[in-house]
Amino acid sequence: MLEDLSVSVAQKLSADDAEELRKPVQLTNTTNTALWVDRYRPKRFTELLGDDRVHREVLAWVKEWDCCVFGKGKARGKKRARGDEDGENLDEWQRPKEKLLLLSGPPGLGKTTLAHIVAQHAGYEVFEINASDARSADVVDQRIRPALESGAKVGSSRPNLVVIDEIDGATGGSDSSGGFIHKLVQLVQERPRKKAKKGEPHPNRPLLRPIICICNDLYAASLTKLRPHARIVRFSRPHDTHIVRRLREICEREGMKADARALATLVGVAQGDFRGCLNTLQMLKARNKDITENMVRSATQGMKEAEASQMTVLNDLFAPISRKRAKELGIREDEVRFVSRLSREVEGCGSMDKVALGCFEHYALLHRHDGTLTRYVKGTEWLCTYDTMSGAMRTDREYSLMPYLAYPLVAFYPLFQERGAQKAERPKADWEHYNQTKTNKEIYESLARCLRTASSRSGGNWRHFALEPLLQLEIAPYINRIISPPLRPVNSQVIRPAEKALLARLVDIMATLDLRFVQEKNEDGQLVYRLDPPIDVFVTYDGKRAADIAVSRYAVRHLVAAEIDAQIIARHADVLEKSKGGKSNFFSGREKPVPDEGQPAKKRAKQDEKPGEKVAVDFFGRPIMPKDKSEQGAKGAKAAPRVKPYRVAYKFNEGNSAAVRRPVKVSAFL
């Protein structure tokens, strides 16, 4: 009987629990089930959340296209972006120098929303494409180019503005990503022609509409060729107080009671991801409950930990948790819970190598009364274990060890935790040297790729220069001296002949080796030209450089960068002409002489024409036929009547025709 009673009570409780779980799934407001992300999306420029300077910079770049797109003149008395007051940043088509805008920043901060609102504010219609879904190079010709050349969408009078989202995600298993970026750069760099060549359906049209690209990782490998041609705008995370204030306004509109501490915890766990915060709040609203801190922590357990700084994790490893913090986290201070808590913190910080270096530098500084040094021996063993597992994971690709990497570091807590102990300091020397070595290695690899590319393009055998010892000891230092000649910051039109030859040699070397001067802003807001790849770091130590390397000024680098861009455009035009003329040259029987590569295409075309081959014509353009010798011989004699010669030309058309035919003699046409 007791068993039957217990079974019935258990069934009733399970039924009540199931009924209780089914109730919160229904939203309180059944009339509007739209996502809060779409409902509270900013509609106006003043509703944007974040740094206003970034918003104004994006809007200023889009407004630079007004003269090209809408035919509006530049407003007087107002400075253009980047200090261009005289319009020197515009080309002959009244377009800005950078035809692309690259927005970079973490996900969920509103980059796509900013692009849409700025386009709407400036009078454009947005044509959005996701580069992660459409990775092939054909997308540029089949979707992006028609959208730019069509002018406007069907049913809309506004011109199009193309937004390419997640462009750093265009990394396929094949060469598709490189083709997409290459086609996009070719679309931007393509020099427009007013007349179509023979055999082309229509002339090349210039890019007359703005393109905004959005990425999460600015330094992704797929964006290497795109960065020099785009204006880069970094989208930073808004301050937590602004996000909390906006979330509180949304909660008040939805009739929810939310604690400020709970909202701050939600923002910290989401790392400023406003979209993730709204989705979490909507999920909690569906359960008809007020927002508390414990509810936020339970609802965000699957989320990545807050940017738990490296110092916070180190202090938690070497100091026991206080009662106040334990109460805030909703846990008890006991030895059973520290493993899961600390392992979650170490994994969530995102830099376990930094935490391991911090443990290595800090544990030897702790003065513990241990005559046998047992704690220090065990700490060293745990560090060796971490190093072994990390090395096996990276070298042998044993990625199944990744979930266990945090536990050797968690073992420092029972060994060295002590109240009132010395706080951990940020690891300095080891980590800085490690990062510097890694950065220098990446620069060497970039320079080696440039040498290989130059060798394949120019037909030279320079691949042996890309070997690591030769590249580091003999190539990189001398390249810095070669590309730093003593030039004066003067206009290229009034430069001396010797300096002009030196400038031409410098531009040819940098263009061949794929070296560029990239314009950017430093921390003070001043414009500077940075060498890319930055191989000048190998001859600069503590801000000083060798005496035999001339200091490159801003005006000189500006002049060199402009000449490099002009030469690259000329080379692309020559390559395009050769590729289009290759088919006719292949089927023709004669071989044309190889022209000089250093001369422009127009001059080479003039040189190919020989004056001896021209046919003499009269005033009306008719060819002058030479007189017959018989006519020149007998003067005064009566010329014998002769038949007027006829010139008969035949044209052969390959194929057949079903038209009406009849037999006709050739004499009928004479």
Residue, then its C-alpha position, 0 to 999 in steps of 0.5 A: m500500500l505504501e509502495d502504491l501511495s509513493v508511486s502515485v505521489a511520484q507520478k503526480l509530482s512529475a505531472d505537476d513538474a511537466e505542467e510547470l515546465r510547459k507553462p513558461v514556454q508560452l510568451t506573455n504577449t502572444t500578439n507579438t512574437a517577433l525577436w527582440v533583436d529585430r524589434y529593438r533594432p536602431k532605426r535612426f542614426t541617433e539611436l546607434l549604440g557605441d562610439d560616435r566618432v566611429h559612426r561619423e567616420v563611416l558616414a563621412w566616407v559614404k558621403e564622399w561618394d555624393c559627388c560621384v553618385f548623386g552629382k552633388g558638389k562638395a560643401r564649402g567650409k567643411k573639412r573632408a575626412r582625413g583632412d582632405e580640404d581640396g578634394e585631393n582624396l578624389d580621383e577623376w570620377q570623383r570617388p574617394k581614394e579607398k573604394l572599400l570600407l572595411l569594418s572590423g570588430p567582435p560579433g554582436l556589436g552592431k557593425t551590420t546595423l551601422a552599415h544599414i543605417v548609414a546607407q539609409h541616412a545617406g540615401y542608398e538602398v542596401f544590397e547585402i551578401n554574406a561572403s561565408d555563404a557565397r565564396s566563389a569568385d563568380v559571385v563578384d561577376q554574377r551578383i555584385r557587379p550587376a548590383l553596382e551597375s544596375g543603379a537601383k533595385v526594382g521598385s526603388s529609385r535609390p542607388n545601391l550600396v553593397v554590404i559584404d558581411e563576414i568577408d573574413g569567413a570566405t575561407g574554403g577548402s579550395d582556392s575559392s576564397g582567394g578568387f573571391i578576394h582577387k575578383l573584388v580587388q580587381l573590380v576596385q582596381e579595374r581602370p575604366r575604358k570609355k570605348a569597348k575593344k573589338g570583340e567585347p560586348h560592352p565597355n568596362r564600366p568604373l566602380l561608381r557605387p560604395i562597397i562596405c565590407i564587414c569582418n570579425d578578424l581584421y588580420a585574417a589571412s584571406l584579407t591580406k590583399l584586401r587591406p591595402h585597398a580599403r579604409i579600415v575602421r575598427f569597431s570597439r566594444p561600447h562601455d558596459t554602462h551604455i549597454v546596461r542603460r539600453l537594456r534597462e530601457i528595453c526591460e521597462r518597455e517589456g514590463m520586466k523588473a531587472d536588477a542593475r547588477a543582473l544586467a551588468t553580469l549579463v553584459g560581462v558574460a556576453q562580452g558586450d554582445f548586445r545581440g546575445c543580451l537581448n536573446t537571453l532577456q527574451m528567453l527569461k521573459a518567456r518564463n514570466k519571471d523577474i530578472t535576478e543575478n542568479m537567473v542570469r548566471s544559470a541562463t548563461q552557463g553555456m556562454k563563454e566566460a567574461e573576458a576574465s582577464q589573465m590577472t583575475v585567473l592568476n589571483d584566483l589560482f593563488a588566493p582562496i575565494s572570499r566569502k563575499r565573492a563566493k556569495e556573488l557567484g552562488i557557490r560554497e567555499d569548499e575543496v569539492r567545487f574549486v576544480s570545476r570553478l577554476s577549470r571553467e575560468v582558465e578555459g574561459c580566459g582564452s589564453m591558457d599559455k599566458v596563465a601557464l607563464g604567469c604560474f611559472e613566474h609567480y610560484a617561485l616568488l611565494h615564501r612558504h615554510d616548506g623545508t622539503l620543497t615538496r610544493y615547488v617540486k609538484g608545481t614544476e611537475w604540473l608545469c611539465t605535464y602542461d607543457t607535454m600535453s600542449g606540445a603533443m596537441r600542437t605537434d602531433r595534432e592530438y586535439s583530444l587533449m585540449p579539454y584536459l589542458a586546464y587541470p594541470l594549472v588548477a593543481f596550483y590552487p591546493l599547493f599555493q593558495e594562501r590568504g594575504a599572499q602576494k598578488a600575481e604580476r603580469p608576465k613580462a619578459d617571457w611572454e613579450h619575447y615569445n610574441q616578438t619572436k612570433t611576430n618576426k617569424e610572420i613578417y619573414e614568412s610574408l617577405a618570403r611569399c613576396l619574393r616567391t611571387a615576384s620570382s614567378r611574375s618576373g621570370g627571375n630565379w629568386r626562390h633561393f632568397a626565400l630560404e630562412p637563413l639567407l632571408q634573415l641574414e642577407i636579404a631583409p637588412y639590405i632591402n631596408r637600405i635599398i628602399s630608403p634612398p635619400l629623396r627630397p619631399v618635392n613634387s614629382q614634376v619638378i624633381r631632378p633627373a637623377e632623383k627621378a631615376l632613383l625614384a623610378r628604380l625604387v618604385d620598380i623594386m617595391a612593386t616587384l617585391d609586393l611592398r607597399f606604404v599603407q596609410e593609417k592613423n597612429e595613437d595621436g591621430q596623425l596620418v603616417y605611412r607604414l611599410d607592409p610587410p613591416i620589414d623595417v622592424f629588423v633595423t629599428y631598435d628602441g626607436k633608433r635605426a642605423a645611420d646609413i639608412a635615411v629617415s623616410r618622411y611622410a611626404v616622400r612615402h606619400l609620393v612613393a605610394a602614389e607612384i607604386d599605385a600608378q605602376i601597378i595599374a599600368r601593369h594590370a592594364d598591360v597584362l589584361e591586353k596581353s591576355k585578350g590578344g592571346k587568342s588572335n595571336f595564337f591562330s594567326g600565322r605571324e609572330k609579333p615582335v615582343p615589345d618593350e615592357g617598360q613603355p606604355a601600351k600606346k607608345r608600343a602600338k605606335q612603334d609597331e606601325k611601320p611607315g613603309e607599309k602604308v598605302a598612298v591615298d588621294f585627297f578623298g582617301r582613295p588608294i592611288m594606283p601606279k600607272d602602267k608602263s605602256e602609258q608612260g612610253a608613247k606620248g602623243a600617240k593614240a592610246a589603244p582602247r583597253v578594258k577597265p580592270y575589275r577588282v573582284a573580292y571573295k569572302f568565305n562564310e563558314g557554315n550553311s544557310a537555309a535562305v533562298r538561293r539561285p545560280v548567279k554568274v560572277s559577271a552579274f556583279l561586275 
